Each structure stands twice: as C-alpha cells, then as structure tokens.
Amino acid sequence: MNIDNVVLKLLEYSTSKPKIEITWDNNQTSLCEIDTFYDTDNGLELHDEGYEEYHVALVKEVTNNKYIEIGIGDKRPVIIKLADTGEVIFNK
C-alpha cells in the first residue's frame, strides 16, 4: 500500500483537526479542515496488472464544502500551513 508523505504529515494532525491552508501547484489556495483518512485504489481490478492501493486524506474545503482527496494522482499539495499560525507543516 502506498502512503504519500503528505498523508503521513496530515495524520499527525488527525486528532486536533486544525484548519489548514493548502497551496496547489497552480498557486491557488484552499482553506480546509481534515475530515478523515481511508484506503482506496487506482480503479483497476485486484487481479489486474498495475493495481495499487493508497492511503489517502479527505479534507473539506471550508468556503464551498467541497471534499478533496489527497494522496493520489494530481491531488498533491505544494505547501500546507496551519491556518491559525501560518506554520508550514508540509512543503513539496
């Protein structure tokens, strides 16, 4: 199972669930809250070549209640800061 470094970092905040500011590779930012963590896959069947499982973080964008899955594909932030202090907790 693949666990991205960004998911490992967010797991450190799974109990306190602070608001976080996420900067994406297109320089857009999102104010989010950590919702949950779970396992998922790349959509292939278990017996198919190339099948992979991932542990992902689900965050909720505060401004529009949109959920974002982090940890697979292009859903990888560049920078994550704690919203209340500005402390950088992840930097690609």
Buried (B, 14 or more C-beta within 10 A) or exposed (E): EEBBEBBEBBBEBEEEEBBBBBBBEEEEEBBBEBBEBEEBBEEEEEEEEEEEEBBBBBBBBBEEEEEBBBBBEEBBBBBBBBBEEEEEBBEE
